[in-house]
């Protein structure tokens, strides 16, 4: 199962031996994607890979937060960045903040196996359960 997860949904914190974050495996390539999907039950990837995956025909699920969670996510990005645990600096926060609605709506329009919208209190682990129920 390949999941394109929006920034901050829990890709870093929701991991086990059957899951992998593509960004930690190396530079994305078609062969890396295929081998990761064969090796791991769940592979998480950045939503910026969507056009590449659509062209290659590799099926994927999209997971995004609901539009009304913008302030919550911006605070999480800043707090994690200041703590040195990820997140995003001021430039990243400004970029995501300015494009929040546009990027999420765009991802929800892409052809995918499923589109999961995380409501308040939901994170990647919740999305995985929804996807398993969908499949």
Secondary structure, 3 states (H helix, E strand, C coil): CEEEECCCCCCCCCCCCCEEEHHHHCCCCHHHHHHHHHHCCEEEEEHHHHHHHHHHCCCCEEEEECHHHHHHHHHHHHHHHHHCCCCCCHHHHHHHHHHHHHHHHHHHHCCCCEEEEECCCCCHHHHHHHHHHHC
